[in-house]
Amino acid sequence: MYYPDELVEEIRTKNDIVDVISGYVRLQRKGSSHFGLCPFHNEKSPSFSVSQGKQMFYCFGCGAGGNVFTFIMQYENYSFQEAVKFLADRAGVRLPEADYGGEAKKRDTKRARLLEVNKEAAKYFYYQLRTKSGQAGYQYLRDRQLSDETIRKFGLGFANMTSNDLVKYLRGKGYEDGLLQEAGLAGFDEKHGMHDKFWNRVMFPIQDSNHRVIGFGGRVMGDGKPKYLNSPETMIFDKSRNLYGLNLAKSARQNNIILCEGYMDVIAMHQAGFTQAAASLGTAFTEGQASLIGRYAREVILAYDSDGAGVRAALRAIGILRGAGLTGRVLSMEPFKDPDEFIKNRGREAFAERIAQAENSFFFELRMLQREYDLKDPESKTRFYREIAKRLCGFSEEVERENYIQAVAERYGIGFQNLRKLVLSYASQTGFASPVQRPKSGMGRKDQPAENRRKSQRLLLTWLVEEPSLYPRIKKYISPEDFTEELYRKIAVKLFEGLDQGEMNPAAIISLFTDEEEQRQAAGVFNTRLEELSGKQEREKAFHDILLAVKRNSYEYFSGQLGADMAAVNQVIAGKKALEELSKTHISLD
């Protein structure tokens, strides 16, 4: 739903950012700002800054930043609209009823009804587990050594033997049959009519990262098939973009997420104190799930089953994690099959040791690869080394690649220089990667033109934020239209409006953006530290160069759009005149 800018700003101003973030992060005042450990990445020294004056937060370690809406979006995994509602409720601000079109309203109403009926079903299953008819399910969970506290924490329940108990219950609560079918809680056929999808099963409610029940998994009692049955995908349940247990794991605030395969593995690890555990939902690990994990941790420990299928799943997951910019390590379960079995037999301390010893994912890949070669045979051994070289080409960063070459050379008894030559040779021949081009003496690699444009626009905005007194001296030369990057242009429009009125409100400007990444980039503009320049003359030259670069880029941009567009023609004429004047003008920073 769209909320008016005035309402969004009212909600923001009634939620002091220091008060809100103090509820999540321990902050200490240092000068004009408050500092604490960043909740979005693992760190030992506080680099997470919260400014009461700017009503913004920024981490100088990982770059996370924004206003109070951004923080709630990132920490709670909320959309912008959900963050607005959350903070409105906190501040006692009443939001208007939805004023959008019929289809959108109908869709949102359907989502809300699906969440409601799933929540009601979860309550019903939870209650049934504690009745006489649920004794079989309760005994199964106790036999799996789960405590009552753990059963309660995960909301575990039971679906009765009879096949329409849930349907009757939900009908009695006013939910229509069509909704029950759409939620995947019931089915219909000519022989049985409306009937429960789940029966005679221990039930595992599946929650999204905001603790809302979006689906179920059920484990059959006895030898029925299938052993595990999951809800179908619905409007609110996308298996590829959710993880079982992540709603609890995200609050563990560990430096990693332990990723496993099954519900019971997650529950057993949480009960043993490893509360950062989560699992895929009956499907292979996906890019969407990796992206979701990346909001809460940068390292993933794979605790997959030790059988062949588990190894293949781990190898596939490693590539996905690497593509998402996450670090992976692999936990050895041997001689046991999975985390649940390991913990039952060896206990918590032994499992903690295995976590500490988890294998680097690249070396795990090489160890699995080695099984395919006979290292006693020179030809086979050479092929193995070539395959290693091929994989080493996958590291695009020179420092990382060199470190791995050295580590692999030591582990497999290959000369460092020999392996390095093999890597570079393979890369050059196949085009898989290019040897690093070392800059000529005294000359660094030039940035791409597009990045140069972005950088000059970003620096000009940062400079005006840091020294707003400069704005009156340059306003005749620069307008928001000169910022050809859309995000920077939006910032410039709001910033210039404020400066014209003698005020500046960074937090309000960030509210212009509903996307987390755009909010982070906007926050970066307001928190960039300008390069320390020694003298006044040097600073004035730097500022003038940035100003000139922005104006020149604007002139070139609009020149390229000339044609029937009279607005572009006018912009070019005015731009050329301003550029000529600006190039001859001295701007004092006094």
DOBALO-897726 format. One record per residue (C-alpha): residue number from 0; residue in one letter; chain; x, y, z. Coordinates in steps of 0.5 Angstrom, whole numbers, always signed. Example, Ala and Ser with C-alpha at 12.3 -4.5 7.8 and 13.67 -1.06 7.14 Angstrom:
residues 2
SITE, num, residuo, cadena, xx, yy, zz
SITE, 0, A, A, +25, -9, +16
SITE, 1, S, A, +27, -2, +14
end
This chain:
residues 590
SITE, num, residuo, cadena, xx, yy, zz
SITE, 0, M, A, +0, +0, +0
SITE, 1, Y, A, +2, +7, -1
SITE, 2, Y, A, +3, +12, +4
SITE, 3, P, A, +3, +19, +3
SITE, 4, D, A, +10, +22, +4
SITE, 5, E, A, +7, +27, +10
SITE, 6, L, A, +5, +21, +14
SITE, 7, V, A, +11, +17, +13
SITE, 8, E, A, +15, +23, +16
SITE, 9, E, A, +11, +24, +22
SITE, 10, I, A, +12, +16, +23
SITE, 11, R, A, +19, +17, +22
SITE, 12, T, A, +20, +23, +27
SITE, 13, K, A, +16, +20, +32
SITE, 14, N, A, +21, +14, +33
SITE, 15, D, A, +27, +17, +35
SITE, 16, I, A, +33, +12, +32
SITE, 17, V, A, +37, +12, +38
SITE, 18, D, A, +31, +9, +42
SITE, 19, V, A, +29, +4, +37
SITE, 20, I, A, +36, +1, +35
SITE, 21, S, A, +37, +1, +43
SITE, 22, G, A, +32, -4, +43
SITE, 23, Y, A, +36, -9, +39
SITE, 24, V, A, +43, -6, +40
SITE, 25, R, A, +47, -4, +46
SITE, 26, L, A, +50, +3, +44
SITE, 27, Q, A, +55, +7, +48
SITE, 28, R, A, +55, +15, +47
SITE, 29, K, A, +62, +17, +44
SITE, 30, G, A, +61, +25, +42
SITE, 31, S, A, +55, +27, +38
SITE, 32, S, A, +54, +19, +36
SITE, 33, H, A, +52, +13, +39
SITE, 34, F, A, +57, +7, +37
SITE, 35, G, A, +55, -1, +38
SITE, 36, L, A, +57, -8, +35
SITE, 37, C, A, +54, -8, +28
SITE, 38, P, A, +48, -13, +28
SITE, 39, F, A, +49, -14, +21
SITE, 40, H, A, +56, -17, +21
SITE, 41, N, A, +60, -20, +26
SITE, 42, E, A, +65, -16, +29
SITE, 43, K, A, +69, -15, +35
SITE, 44, S, A, +70, -7, +35
SITE, 45, P, A, +64, -3, +35
SITE, 46, S, A, +64, +1, +28
SITE, 47, F, A, +56, +1, +28
SITE, 48, S, A, +54, +9, +29
SITE, 49, V, A, +48, +12, +30
SITE, 50, S, A, +47, +19, +29
SITE, 51, Q, A, +41, +22, +33
SITE, 52, G, A, +42, +29, +30
SITE, 53, K, A, +42, +26, +23
SITE, 54, Q, A, +37, +21, +25
SITE, 55, M, A, +41, +15, +21
SITE, 56, F, A, +45, +9, +22
SITE, 57, Y, A, +51, +7, +19
SITE, 58, C, A, +56, +2, +19
SITE, 59, F, A, +63, +3, +17
SITE, 60, G, A, +65, -4, +17
SITE, 61, C, A, +60, -7, +12
SITE, 62, G, A, +57, -1, +9
SITE, 63, A, A, +50, -2, +12
SITE, 64, G, A, +46, +4, +13
SITE, 65, G, A, +40, +8, +13
SITE, 66, N, A, +34, +11, +17
SITE, 67, V, A, +30, +8, +22
SITE, 68, F, A, +25, +5, +17
SITE, 69, T, A, +32, +2, +14
SITE, 70, F, A, +34, -1, +20
SITE, 71, I, A, +27, -5, +22
SITE, 72, M, A, +27, -7, +14
SITE, 73, Q, A, +34, -10, +15
SITE, 74, Y, A, +33, -13, +22
SITE, 75, E, A, +26, -16, +22
SITE, 76, N, A, +27, -17, +14
SITE, 77, Y, A, +20, -13, +13
SITE, 78, S, A, +18, -9, +7
SITE, 79, F, A, +18, -2, +7
SITE, 80, Q, A, +11, -2, +8
SITE, 81, E, A, +11, -7, +14
SITE, 82, A, A, +16, -3, +17
SITE, 83, V, A, +12, +3, +16
SITE, 84, K, A, +6, -1, +20
SITE, 85, F, A, +11, -3, +25
SITE, 86, L, A, +13, +4, +27
SITE, 87, A, A, +7, +7, +26
SITE, 88, D, A, +4, +2, +31
SITE, 89, R, A, +10, +3, +36
SITE, 90, A, A, +9, +11, +36
SITE, 91, G, A, +1, +10, +36
SITE, 92, V, A, +0, +13, +29
SITE, 93, R, A, -6, +11, +26
SITE, 94, L, A, -5, +9, +19
SITE, 95, P, A, -11, +10, +13
SITE, 96, E, A, -15, +4, +10
SITE, 97, A, A, -12, +2, +4
SITE, 98, D, A, -14, +6, -2
SITE, 99, Y, A, -11, +2, -8
SITE, 100, G, A, -15, -1, -13
SITE, 101, G, A, -20, -7, -13
SITE, 102, E, A, -15, -13, -15
SITE, 103, A, A, -9, -10, -11
SITE, 104, K, A, -14, -10, -5
SITE, 105, K, A, -17, -17, -6
SITE, 106, R, A, -10, -20, -7
SITE, 107, D, A, -7, -17, +0
SITE, 108, T, A, -14, -19, +3
SITE, 109, K, A, -13, -26, +0
SITE, 110, R, A, -6, -26, +3
SITE, 111, A, A, -8, -24, +10
SITE, 112, R, A, -14, -29, +10
SITE, 113, L, A, -8, -35, +8
SITE, 114, L, A, -4, -33, +14
SITE, 115, E, A, -10, -33, +19
SITE, 116, V, A, -12, -40, +17
SITE, 117, N, A, -5, -42, +17
SITE, 118, K, A, -4, -39, +24
SITE, 119, E, A, -11, -42, +26
SITE, 120, A, A, -9, -49, +23
SITE, 121, A, A, -2, -49, +27
SITE, 122, K, A, -6, -47, +34
SITE, 123, Y, A, -11, -53, +32
SITE, 124, F, A, -5, -58, +31
SITE, 125, Y, A, -1, -56, +37
SITE, 126, Y, A, -8, -57, +41
SITE, 127, Q, A, -9, -64, +39
SITE, 128, L, A, -2, -66, +40
SITE, 129, R, A, -4, -65, +48
SITE, 130, T, A, -10, -69, +47
SITE, 131, K, A, -11, -77, +48
SITE, 132, S, A, -12, -78, +40
SITE, 133, G, A, -5, -74, +40
SITE, 134, Q, A, -1, -79, +44
SITE, 135, A, A, +2, -83, +39
SITE, 136, G, A, +5, -76, +36
SITE, 137, Y, A, +7, -74, +43
SITE, 138, Q, A, +11, -80, +45
SITE, 139, Y, A, +14, -80, +38
SITE, 140, L, A, +17, -73, +39
SITE, 141, R, A, +19, -75, +46
SITE, 142, D, A, +23, -82, +44
SITE, 143, R, A, +27, -77, +39
SITE, 144, Q, A, +29, -74, +46
SITE, 145, L, A, +25, -67, +45
SITE, 146, S, A, +24, -63, +51
SITE, 147, D, A, +17, -60, +52
SITE, 148, E, A, +20, -53, +52
SITE, 149, T, A, +23, -55, +45
SITE, 150, I, A, +16, -58, +43
SITE, 151, R, A, +13, -51, +45
SITE, 152, K, A, +18, -47, +42
SITE, 153, F, A, +17, -50, +35
SITE, 154, G, A, +10, -50, +36
SITE, 155, L, A, +10, -58, +34
SITE, 156, G, A, +3, -61, +33
SITE, 157, F, A, -1, -67, +31
SITE, 158, A, A, -6, -69, +25
SITE, 159, N, A, -11, -74, +28
SITE, 160, M, A, -12, -81, +24
SITE, 161, T, A, -19, -78, +22
SITE, 162, S, A, -19, -75, +15
SITE, 163, N, A, -23, -69, +16
SITE, 164, D, A, -22, -66, +23
SITE, 165, L, A, -19, -60, +21
SITE, 166, V, A, -24, -58, +16
SITE, 167, K, A, -29, -59, +21
SITE, 168, Y, A, -26, -54, +26
SITE, 169, L, A, -24, -49, +21
SITE, 170, R, A, -31, -49, +18
SITE, 171, G, A, -33, -48, +25
SITE, 172, K, A, -29, -42, +25
SITE, 173, G, A, -32, -39, +19
SITE, 174, Y, A, -27, -40, +14
SITE, 175, E, A, -29, -43, +7
SITE, 176, D, A, -27, -49, +3
SITE, 177, G, A, -24, -45, -3
SITE, 178, L, A, -19, -42, +2
SITE, 179, L, A, -18, -49, +6
SITE, 180, Q, A, -16, -52, -1
SITE, 181, E, A, -12, -46, -3
SITE, 182, A, A, -8, -46, +3
SITE, 183, G, A, -6, -53, +2
SITE, 184, L, A, -10, -55, +8
SITE, 185, A, A, -15, -59, +5
SITE, 186, G, A, -17, -63, -2
SITE, 187, F, A, -23, -65, -5
SITE, 188, D, A, -25, -71, -9
SITE, 189, E, A, -32, -74, -11
SITE, 190, K, A, -31, -80, -6
SITE, 191, H, A, -29, -77, +0
SITE, 192, G, A, -31, -70, -1
SITE, 193, M, A, -27, -64, +3
SITE, 194, H, A, -22, -68, +7
SITE, 195, D, A, -16, -66, +11
SITE, 196, K, A, -9, -66, +7
SITE, 197, F, A, -5, -68, +13
SITE, 198, W, A, -7, -74, +18
SITE, 199, N, A, -4, -78, +23
SITE, 200, R, A, +2, -74, +22
SITE, 201, V, A, +7, -70, +27
SITE, 202, M, A, +6, -63, +25
SITE, 203, F, A, +12, -58, +24
SITE, 204, P, A, +9, -51, +23
SITE, 205, I, A, +14, -47, +18
SITE, 206, Q, A, +14, -40, +19
SITE, 207, D, A, +17, -34, +15
SITE, 208, S, A, +23, -30, +18
SITE, 209, N, A, +17, -25, +21
SITE, 210, H, A, +15, -31, +25
SITE, 211, R, A, +8, -32, +21
SITE, 212, V, A, +6, -39, +19
SITE, 213, I, A, +6, -40, +12
SITE, 214, G, A, +6, -48, +11
SITE, 215, F, A, +7, -54, +14
SITE, 216, G, A, +11, -61, +14
SITE, 217, G, A, +8, -67, +17
SITE, 218, R, A, +12, -74, +19
SITE, 219, V, A, +7, -80, +18
SITE, 220, M, A, +6, -84, +24
SITE, 221, G, A, +8, -92, +22
SITE, 222, D, A, +10, -94, +15
SITE, 223, G, A, +5, -90, +11
SITE, 224, K, A, +8, -86, +5
SITE, 225, P, A, +10, -81, +4
SITE, 226, K, A, +14, -81, +10
SITE, 227, Y, A, +15, -73, +10
SITE, 228, L, A, +9, -69, +7
SITE, 229, N, A, +10, -61, +6
SITE, 230, S, A, +5, -56, +4
SITE, 231, P, A, +4, -54, -3
SITE, 232, E, A, +7, -47, -6
SITE, 233, T, A, +2, -42, -5
SITE, 234, M, A, +1, -34, -5
SITE, 235, I, A, +5, -34, +2
SITE, 236, F, A, +9, -40, +1
SITE, 237, D, A, +15, -40, -3
SITE, 238, K, A, +20, -46, -2
SITE, 239, S, A, +25, -43, -5
SITE, 240, R, A, +25, -37, -1
SITE, 241, N, A, +24, -39, +6
SITE, 242, L, A, +28, -43, +11
SITE, 243, Y, A, +26, -48, +16
SITE, 244, G, A, +28, -45, +23
SITE, 245, L, A, +31, -38, +20
SITE, 246, N, A, +26, -34, +24
SITE, 247, L, A, +29, -37, +30
SITE, 248, A, A, +36, -37, +27
SITE, 249, K, A, +37, -30, +25
SITE, 250, S, A, +36, -28, +33
SITE, 251, A, A, +42, -32, +35
SITE, 252, R, A, +47, -27, +32
SITE, 253, Q, A, +52, -32, +31
SITE, 254, N, A, +58, -31, +26
SITE, 255, N, A, +55, -36, +22
SITE, 256, I, A, +48, -40, +20
SITE, 257, I, A, +49, -48, +20
SITE, 258, L, A, +45, -50, +14
SITE, 259, C, A, +42, -58, +15
SITE, 260, E, A, +37, -62, +11
SITE, 261, G, A, +31, -64, +16
SITE, 262, Y, A, +26, -61, +21
SITE, 263, M, A, +29, -66, +26
SITE, 264, D, A, +36, -63, +25
SITE, 265, V, A, +34, -56, +26
SITE, 266, I, A, +30, -58, +32
SITE, 267, A, A, +36, -62, +35
SITE, 268, M, A, +41, -57, +34
SITE, 269, H, A, +37, -51, +37
SITE, 270, Q, A, +35, -56, +43
SITE, 271, A, A, +43, -57, +44
SITE, 272, G, A, +44, -49, +44
SITE, 273, F, A, +46, -49, +37
SITE, 274, T, A, +41, -44, +35
SITE, 275, Q, A, +43, -41, +29
SITE, 276, A, A, +41, -48, +25
SITE, 277, A, A, +36, -47, +19
SITE, 278, A, A, +34, -52, +14
SITE, 279, S, A, +32, -52, +6
SITE, 280, L, A, +24, -54, +5
SITE, 281, G, A, +24, -61, +2
SITE, 282, T, A, +28, -58, -4
SITE, 283, A, A, +35, -57, -6
SITE, 284, F, A, +39, -50, -4
SITE, 285, T, A, +37, -44, -8
SITE, 286, E, A, +40, -37, -10
SITE, 287, G, A, +34, -34, -6
SITE, 288, Q, A, +35, -38, +0
SITE, 289, A, A, +43, -36, +0
SITE, 290, S, A, +41, -29, -1
SITE, 291, L, A, +36, -29, +5
SITE, 292, I, A, +42, -32, +9
SITE, 293, G, A, +46, -26, +7
SITE, 294, R, A, +42, -21, +11
SITE, 295, Y, A, +44, -25, +17
SITE, 296, A, A, +51, -28, +17
SITE, 297, R, A, +57, -28, +12
SITE, 298, E, A, +59, -35, +13
SITE, 299, V, A, +55, -42, +12
SITE, 300, I, A, +57, -48, +15
SITE, 301, L, A, +54, -54, +11
SITE, 302, A, A, +51, -60, +16
SITE, 303, Y, A, +48, -64, +11
SITE, 304, D, A, +48, -72, +11
SITE, 305, S, A, +54, -76, +10
SITE, 306, D, A, +51, -80, +5
SITE, 307, G, A, +52, -79, -3
SITE, 308, A, A, +46, -75, -3
SITE, 309, G, A, +49, -71, +2
SITE, 310, V, A, +55, -70, -1
SITE, 311, R, A, +52, -68, -8
SITE, 312, A, A, +48, -63, -4
SITE, 313, A, A, +54, -60, -1
SITE, 314, L, A, +58, -59, -7
SITE, 315, R, A, +52, -56, -11
SITE, 316, A, A, +50, -51, -5
SITE, 317, I, A, +58, -49, -4
SITE, 318, G, A, +57, -46, -11
SITE, 319, I, A, +51, -42, -10
SITE, 320, L, A, +54, -39, -3
SITE, 321, R, A, +60, -37, -7
SITE, 322, G, A, +56, -34, -12
SITE, 323, A, A, +52, -30, -7
SITE, 324, G, A, +59, -28, -4
SITE, 325, L, A, +58, -32, +2
SITE, 326, T, A, +63, -36, +5
SITE, 327, G, A, +62, -44, +6
SITE, 328, R, A, +65, -49, +11
SITE, 329, V, A, +63, -56, +11
SITE, 330, L, A, +61, -60, +17
SITE, 331, S, A, +63, -68, +18
SITE, 332, M, A, +58, -72, +21
SITE, 333, E, A, +62, -79, +20
SITE, 334, P, A, +61, -84, +23
SITE, 335, F, A, +54, -81, +24
SITE, 336, K, A, +49, -80, +18
SITE, 337, D, A, +46, -73, +21
SITE, 338, P, A, +47, -67, +26
SITE, 339, D, A, +41, -70, +30
SITE, 340, E, A, +44, -77, +30
SITE, 341, F, A, +51, -74, +32
SITE, 342, I, A, +49, -70, +38
SITE, 343, K, A, +45, -76, +41
SITE, 344, N, A, +51, -80, +41
SITE, 345, R, A, +57, -76, +42
SITE, 346, G, A, +53, -70, +45
SITE, 347, R, A, +54, -62, +45
SITE, 348, E, A, +61, -61, +46
SITE, 349, A, A, +63, -66, +41
SITE, 350, F, A, +59, -63, +36
SITE, 351, A, A, +62, -56, +38
SITE, 352, E, A, +69, -59, +36
SITE, 353, R, A, +66, -61, +29
SITE, 354, I, A, +64, -54, +28
SITE, 355, A, A, +70, -51, +30
SITE, 356, Q, A, +74, -56, +25
SITE, 357, A, A, +69, -55, +19
SITE, 358, E, A, +73, -56, +13
SITE, 359, N, A, +74, -50, +8
SITE, 360, S, A, +69, -51, +2
SITE, 361, F, A, +74, -51, -3
SITE, 362, F, A, +78, -56, +0
SITE, 363, F, A, +72, -60, +1
SITE, 364, E, A, +71, -60, -6
SITE, 365, L, A, +78, -62, -8
SITE, 366, R, A, +78, -68, -3
SITE, 367, M, A, +71, -70, -6
SITE, 368, L, A, +75, -69, -13
SITE, 369, Q, A, +81, -73, -11
SITE, 370, R, A, +76, -79, -11
SITE, 371, E, A, +76, -79, -18
SITE, 372, Y, A, +83, -80, -19
SITE, 373, D, A, +89, -85, -18
SITE, 374, L, A, +94, -80, -15
SITE, 375, K, A, +99, -86, -16
SITE, 376, D, A, +99, -86, -23
SITE, 377, P, A, +103, -80, -26
SITE, 378, E, A, +98, -79, -32
SITE, 379, S, A, +92, -79, -27
SITE, 380, K, A, +95, -74, -22
SITE, 381, T, A, +97, -69, -28
SITE, 382, R, A, +90, -69, -30
SITE, 383, F, A, +88, -68, -22
SITE, 384, Y, A, +93, -62, -22
SITE, 385, R, A, +90, -59, -28
SITE, 386, E, A, +83, -60, -25
SITE, 387, I, A, +85, -56, -19
SITE, 388, A, A, +88, -51, -23
SITE, 389, K, A, +82, -50, -27
SITE, 390, R, A, +78, -49, -21
SITE, 391, L, A, +83, -44, -18
SITE, 392, C, A, +82, -40, -24
SITE, 393, G, A, +75, -39, -21
SITE, 394, F, A, +78, -34, -16
SITE, 395, S, A, +77, -27, -19
SITE, 396, E, A, +81, -23, -14
SITE, 397, E, A, +88, -24, -14
SITE, 398, V, A, +90, -24, -7
SITE, 399, E, A, +85, -29, -6
SITE, 400, R, A, +87, -33, -11
SITE, 401, E, A, +95, -33, -9
SITE, 402, N, A, +93, -35, -2
SITE, 403, Y, A, +89, -41, -5
SITE, 404, I, A, +95, -43, -10
SITE, 405, Q, A, +100, -43, -4
SITE, 406, A, A, +95, -47, +1
SITE, 407, V, A, +94, -52, -5
SITE, 408, A, A, +101, -53, -6
SITE, 409, E, A, +103, -54, +1
SITE, 410, R, A, +97, -59, +2
SITE, 411, Y, A, +98, -63, -5
SITE, 412, G, A, +106, -63, -5
SITE, 413, I, A, +106, -58, -11
SITE, 414, G, A, +111, -53, -12
SITE, 415, F, A, +108, -46, -11
SITE, 416, Q, A, +111, -43, -18
SITE, 417, N, A, +109, -49, -22
SITE, 418, L, A, +102, -49, -20
SITE, 419, R, A, +102, -42, -21
SITE, 420, K, A, +104, -42, -28
SITE, 421, L, A, +99, -48, -29
SITE, 422, V, A, +93, -43, -27
SITE, 423, L, A, +96, -38, -31
SITE, 424, S, A, +97, -42, -37
SITE, 425, Y, A, +90, -45, -36
SITE, 426, A, A, +87, -38, -35
SITE, 427, S, A, +90, -35, -41
SITE, 428, Q, A, +89, -41, -46
SITE, 429, T, A, +81, -42, -44
SITE, 430, G, A, +79, -35, -43
SITE, 431, F, A, +76, -37, -36
SITE, 432, A, A, +80, -32, -33
SITE, 433, S, A, +85, -27, -35
SITE, 434, P, A, +92, -26, -32
SITE, 435, V, A, +92, -20, -27
SITE, 436, Q, A, +95, -14, -31
SITE, 437, R, A, +100, -10, -27
SITE, 438, P, A, +100, -3, -27
SITE, 439, K, A, +106, +0, -30
SITE, 440, S, A, +111, +4, -26
SITE, 441, G, A, +107, +10, -22
SITE, 442, M, A, +101, +9, -26
SITE, 443, G, A, +94, +6, -23
SITE, 444, R, A, +89, +2, -27
SITE, 445, K, A, +84, +8, -29
SITE, 446, D, A, +77, +7, -27
SITE, 447, Q, A, +71, +6, -32
SITE, 448, P, A, +68, +12, -34
SITE, 449, A, A, +61, +10, -31
SITE, 450, E, A, +64, +9, -24
SITE, 451, N, A, +68, +16, -25
SITE, 452, R, A, +61, +19, -27
SITE, 453, R, A, +58, +16, -21
SITE, 454, K, A, +64, +18, -16
SITE, 455, S, A, +64, +25, -18
SITE, 456, Q, A, +56, +26, -17
SITE, 457, R, A, +57, +22, -10
SITE, 458, L, A, +62, +26, -8
SITE, 459, L, A, +59, +33, -10
SITE, 460, L, A, +53, +31, -6
SITE, 461, T, A, +57, +29, +0
SITE, 462, W, A, +61, +35, +0
SITE, 463, L, A, +54, +39, +0
SITE, 464, V, A, +52, +35, +6
SITE, 465, E, A, +58, +36, +10
SITE, 466, E, A, +59, +44, +8
SITE, 467, P, A, +52, +46, +6
SITE, 468, S, A, +54, +53, +6
SITE, 469, L, A, +57, +52, +0
SITE, 470, Y, A, +51, +51, -4
SITE, 471, P, A, +49, +58, -5
SITE, 472, R, A, +56, +59, -8
SITE, 473, I, A, +54, +54, -13
SITE, 474, K, A, +47, +54, -14
SITE, 475, K, A, +47, +58, -21
SITE, 476, Y, A, +52, +53, -24
SITE, 477, I, A, +48, +46, -21
SITE, 478, S, A, +41, +43, -21
SITE, 479, P, A, +38, +36, -20
SITE, 480, E, A, +38, +35, -27
SITE, 481, D, A, +46, +35, -27
SITE, 482, F, A, +46, +28, -23
SITE, 483, T, A, +45, +23, -29
SITE, 484, E, A, +45, +17, -24
SITE, 485, E, A, +37, +17, -22
SITE, 486, L, A, +39, +15, -15
SITE, 487, Y, A, +43, +21, -14
SITE, 488, R, A, +38, +26, -18
SITE, 489, K, A, +33, +24, -13
SITE, 490, I, A, +37, +26, -7
SITE, 491, A, A, +39, +32, -10
SITE, 492, V, A, +32, +34, -11
SITE, 493, K, A, +30, +33, -4
SITE, 494, L, A, +37, +36, -1
SITE, 495, F, A, +37, +42, -6
SITE, 496, E, A, +30, +44, -4
SITE, 497, G, A, +32, +43, +4
SITE, 498, L, A, +38, +48, +3
SITE, 499, D, A, +34, +53, -1
SITE, 500, Q, A, +30, +53, +6
SITE, 501, G, A, +36, +53, +10
SITE, 502, E, A, +35, +46, +13
SITE, 503, M, A, +38, +39, +11
SITE, 504, N, A, +34, +33, +13
SITE, 505, P, A, +38, +27, +11
SITE, 506, A, A, +33, +22, +15
SITE, 507, A, A, +27, +24, +11
SITE, 508, I, A, +31, +24, +4
SITE, 509, I, A, +32, +16, +5
SITE, 510, S, A, +25, +15, +6
SITE, 511, L, A, +24, +17, -1
SITE, 512, F, A, +27, +10, -3
SITE, 513, T, A, +23, +4, -1
SITE, 514, D, A, +29, -1, -3
SITE, 515, E, A, +34, -3, +2
SITE, 516, E, A, +40, -3, -3
SITE, 517, E, A, +38, +4, -5
SITE, 518, Q, A, +37, +6, +2
SITE, 519, R, A, +44, +4, +4
SITE, 520, Q, A, +47, +7, -2
SITE, 521, A, A, +43, +14, +0
SITE, 522, A, A, +46, +13, +7
SITE, 523, G, A, +53, +12, +4
SITE, 524, V, A, +52, +19, +1
SITE, 525, F, A, +51, +22, +8
SITE, 526, N, A, +56, +18, +11
SITE, 527, T, A, +62, +18, +6
SITE, 528, R, A, +69, +21, +9
SITE, 529, L, A, +72, +26, +5
SITE, 530, E, A, +79, +25, +3
SITE, 531, E, A, +83, +29, +8
SITE, 532, L, A, +87, +35, +4
SITE, 533, S, A, +92, +39, +7
SITE, 534, G, A, +91, +46, +5
SITE, 535, K, A, +86, +51, +3
SITE, 536, Q, A, +88, +51, -4
SITE, 537, E, A, +88, +44, -5
SITE, 538, R, A, +81, +43, -2
SITE, 539, E, A, +79, +48, -7
SITE, 540, K, A, +82, +45, -13
SITE, 541, A, A, +79, +38, -11
SITE, 542, F, A, +72, +41, -10
SITE, 543, H, A, +72, +45, -17
SITE, 544, D, A, +74, +39, -20
SITE, 545, I, A, +69, +35, -18
SITE, 546, L, A, +64, +41, -19
SITE, 547, L, A, +66, +41, -26
SITE, 548, A, A, +66, +34, -27
SITE, 549, V, A, +59, +33, -25
SITE, 550, K, A, +57, +39, -30
SITE, 551, R, A, +61, +36, -36
SITE, 552, N, A, +58, +29, -35
SITE, 553, S, A, +51, +33, -35
SITE, 554, Y, A, +53, +37, -42
SITE, 555, E, A, +55, +30, -45
SITE, 556, Y, A, +49, +26, -43
SITE, 557, F, A, +44, +31, -45
SITE, 558, S, A, +48, +33, -52
SITE, 559, G, A, +47, +25, -53
SITE, 560, Q, A, +40, +26, -53
SITE, 561, L, A, +39, +32, -58
SITE, 562, G, A, +34, +31, -63
SITE, 563, A, A, +26, +33, -63
SITE, 564, D, A, +27, +33, -55
SITE, 565, M, A, +27, +41, -54
SITE, 566, A, A, +28, +40, -46
SITE, 567, A, A, +35, +37, -48
SITE, 568, V, A, +36, +42, -53
SITE, 569, N, A, +35, +47, -48
SITE, 570, Q, A, +39, +43, -42
SITE, 571, V, A, +45, +43, -47
SITE, 572, I, A, +45, +50, -49
SITE, 573, A, A, +44, +52, -41
SITE, 574, G, A, +49, +47, -39
SITE, 575, K, A, +55, +49, -44
SITE, 576, K, A, +54, +56, -42
SITE, 577, A, A, +54, +54, -35
SITE, 578, L, A, +60, +50, -36
SITE, 579, E, A, +64, +55, -40
SITE, 580, E, A, +63, +60, -34
SITE, 581, L, A, +64, +55, -28
SITE, 582, S, A, +71, +53, -32
SITE, 583, K, A, +73, +60, -31
SITE, 584, T, A, +70, +61, -24
SITE, 585, H, A, +74, +61, -17
SITE, 586, I, A, +70, +58, -11
SITE, 587, S, A, +72, +60, -5
SITE, 588, L, A, +71, +55, +1
SITE, 589, D, A, +72, +60, +6
end
